[in-house]
Amino acid sequence: MKLGVFTVLFSDKTLDDMLDHVAAEGIEAVELGTGGYPGNAHCKIDELLDNEQKQKEFLEKFSTRGLIISALSCHSNPLHPQKHIANEADSLFMKTVKLASQLGVPVVNTFSGCPGDHEHAKYPNWPVSPWPNEYQEILKWQWEEKIIPYWKEKAAFAKEHNVKIGLELHGGFSVHTPATLLRLREACGPEIGANLDPSHMWWQGIDPVESIKILGRENAIHHFHAKDTTIDQQNTNRNGLTDMTPYHEMQNRSWYFRTVGYGHDAKVWADMISTLRLFGYDYVVSIEHEDGLMSVDEGFKKAIQTLNPVMVKESIGEMWWT
């Protein structure tokens, strides 16, 4: 396994300065945003796509520092009912897959997106209750008419380019749980997998270790984010877990993101790392920092301090004791 970082947290740094900074902290892999919600501070896709010389120069910046690119990320909503938003997201995704293929990056991370509730809707509709029955009708229409057709086509495109799709299981989007990820994977193929972020499991009431087992049995984990969450039980009693309180009102929220080790202790993270290995995941653990109580650098460094002792770097080979 390699310890990585999603470099969006260092968007204020140039590519070279960012790479020097993370390499100095012992990071081995970087995940780069190409646009959408993460922005494109360190990967200008239109400059790099189909340009072999610029790609060579770009990749040398990583290899000379002993780094790999674990994934390209273009989180957005390609199923948005407003066509101009969906089309922009779709175009970015297609370009990102092409660039990943040309750079030899095996994974593109994004969101599944979320459609509206009919052809002429203006905003996404995220059903979270099976009753009244209209919600079931909306969900059925979304999956049959929008979600599966779109991702079946994109999975085939990714397969042509030898790239895997890592969908982040995130509230507000149609694929947000292990069950919804596996439903889409069954319909569209094994190119679809998870960019599994435990922080979004905790606030949905899902044990991340169990989510790793569920997805790991199907070889459906393509990438892994390291981000923590605190559940405030008093606020949860008041607001529930589908809490609409703005993120910046942390004192009043049911849950909020923390840097690794500040929502759950090192033993919990050790259990997740061990379970990833148990089910065959031997790739990158990519730190994502969205902690409203810590600066970028402090949160980043504390995440490294928590994760380094529990990372599994070497496979055992043979079981010498049997």
N, C-alpha and C positions, 0 to 999 in steps of 0.2 A: 504493500500500500504506500501511497505517496500523500504527503500533506500539501494541500493547495489553498488558494485563496481566489475568491471572486473579486476581480480587481476594480469593480465599480466603486468600492469605498475609497479608492485612491484616484478618483477622476480628476482631482485638482493637480495631479502630477503628470509630467510628460511620460511617455512610454519608457524611455531609458531610465528616468529617475525612479519610476514605479518598480521596474524590474530590479534595479540596484537595491532598492529598499527591501523588497520582499525576499530577494536572494540572501541578503545579509542576515535576515531573521531565520534562515534555514528552510524556507518554503521551496518545494520541489516542482510545483505545478501551478499554472495560472489558468483561470477561466475568464474569457474576455467577452465583453458586451459588444455586439455589432450594431445596436440600435434598439428601438422600442423603449420600454421602461428603463432598462439598464443604461441607455446611452451608448455612445461609441468612442469614448475618450481614447481608448488604446487600440482600436481596430477600425480603421477607415475602410469599410468594405468596398466602396466604389473605386478607391485607389488601388486596392490589392487584387480584386477579382480579374482573372484572365491576364495578369501581368506577372510573368515568371520572374523577371528580374527583381521587382519590388517584393515579391513573395520570398525570394531567396534572401534578400537583405533583411526582411522582417523576421524570418525564422532564425537567422544567425544571431539576432539580438537575444533570443531565448537560449539557443544551444550553447552559446559562449558563456552563459551564466549557469549552465547546468539545469535549465528549466525545460519543462514540456508544457504544451497547451492542452489542458484536459478537455476543454469544451469551448465552443462558441455559443453565446447566449443572446437570444433575440426575443425576450419575453414581451408579448403583446396579445392582442385579441383578434385573431384572423377570422373569427366568426361574428364579429360585431355587426349588428343589423344595419348600421350606417355604412354604406358600401365604400365610401372613401377611406374610412378607418380600417375596414377589413382588407381592402385591396392593398393599402400601404403595408399592413402587417404581413399579408401573404407574400408580397413582393420581397420584403425583407427576409422572410423565412426562406424563400427559394434561393435568394442570393447567398444567404448564410450557409445553406446546405452545400451549394456549389463551392463556396470558398473553403468550407471545412474539408471537402473532398480534395481540393487542389492543395491544401496545406497538410493533408494527412492527419487531420484532427477527427477522431472517431465519433464524437457526439455533438449534436446541436440541442441545446436546452431552450425550452419555451413553455408557454402555457397552452392548454387545450383551446382556450377561448370559451366564450359563452354567447349563444345567440339570443335573439329576442324571443317573443312568444308567438309571432306570426310574421308573414312575409313583409309586412309594411311597418313593423315595429321600429321605434327610434332608439331604444336603449336595451341592453342585455336584461334578461330575466333569469334569475338563479333560483329555481324552486328548491325549497328545503323542507317541505311538508307534503305528505301524501294526500292530505285532505284539507280543504274541500277538493273534490275530484278534478276540478279544472287544472290543478297543479300537475296531476298525473298526465292529463291530456297534453299540457305544455311540454312536459318532459319527454313524452313519447314522440311528439312532433320534432322536438329539438334533436333527439338522437337519430331518428329515422331519416329526417329530411336535411339535417345540417351537419351534425357532428361526425357520424360515421361516413357519409359520402366524402366530406372534406378530407378527413384523416386517412381514409383508404387511398385516396389519390396521392397524398403527401408521403405516406409510408412507401408506396411504390416508387415515388421519386427518390426518396432517401435510399432505398435499396439499390437503385440504379447507380447511385453515387457512393455506395459503400459507407453510408453514414447512419448512425442510430439516432433516434429522436428521444430526448429525455424530457418528459412532461412533468413539470413541477406540480405536485398535488397541493393546490392552493385554493382556499375558500374564495368564492366569487366566480369560479370557473367550473365548467361542466365536469372536468376530471379533477377530483379533489380528494379522493379516498382510494385505498387499494382496490376496492370493488369496482369503482368507475374506471380506474386505469386498466384493470384486467378485462372489463367489458369491452373497452375500446381495442385493446390488444387482440382479443379473440376475434373481433370483427375485421381488424385491419392488418394484423401480422406482427411478427416479433421485432420489427424495426421500432415499434412503439414500446417504450419502457418508461420507467420513472426516473426523474431527477429528484430523489427522495430527500426531503427536508424535514427532519424531525420536529422543528418548531411548529409546523402547520399540523402535524399529527397531534401534538399535545393539546392545542386549543380546540381541536375537534373531539377530544376525548378518546383518542386512539393511542395505544401504547406503541411507541416507535419500534421497540424490539419486536413486537408481534407483527407490525407492518413489514418489517424486514423479512420475517419468516414467510409471511403470506406471499410477498412479491419475489423473494429469493427462491422459493420452490419452483417458480415459473421462469427463472432467469430473467426477471423483468426489472432489474435495477441497473440502469445504464450510467448513473452518476449520483453523487451523494453530496448534499450540502450540510455544513456544520453550523447550526444556529440554535440557540436555546430560547426557552419561553418560561415565563413565570405566570402561574395562575393565581389571581387574587380571589380567594374564596368569598370574601365579604362582598366584593363587587360582582362576582359571578352570581351570588344569591339574589342580587338586585337586578342585574342586566342580562343574565344568561351568557352562554358562550358565543352566540352570534351577536356580539356586542358592537353597536354602531357608534360608540363613543370615539371621537377622533384620536388617532394614535398619540398626539402630543399631550392629551389630557391623561397622563399615565396614572395619576392618583385615583382616577375614577373609572379606569378600565378593568374589565374582568381578567384580561391577560395582556401581556406585552412582551416584546422580544428582549432577550438578554444575550450577552456574549456567552460563549461556551463555558460552562462550569458555574454560571451565576443564576441559572434557573434549576439545574439538576447537577448533582455532584459528579466527580470523576468516575465513580463506580457505575453510574448509569451510562456514561459515555463509553466506558470500557465494555459494558455489556453490548452496546450497539456495535462497536467495532468488532468484537468477537463474533457476534451474530452475523455481521456482514461476511466475515471470513468463513464462518461455518457454512454459509450458503453460496460460497464461491466468488464473492465480490472481492477483487484484489486490484482495485483501481484507485481513484483519487477521492480523498475527503477534503472538500473545498469549503474553506471558512467563508461565511457570509456574516457581515457585521451590521446589525440594525438596532443597536442598543442605545436607547435614549438617555441612558445614565452615564455613558462613557464616551470619551473622545474616540475618534477613529483609531489612533495609534494605540491607546491603552487597551481598547477592546480587542484589537487585532493581536497584540502581544499576549494578553491574558488568555485568549483562545488557544494560541500556540502552546502556552505553558500548561494548559489543561490537557490538550490533545497529545502532545509529544510523548508523555509517559505511557499512554494507553494504546498508541498506534502499534499495529502488528506489521513488522517490516519483512519478516522472513517466514517462509513456509517450512514445515518440519521435515519434509521429505518422507522418510519411512518412520513408522511408529516403532521405535527401537525397543519399547517395553513389552511388545506383544510377540 
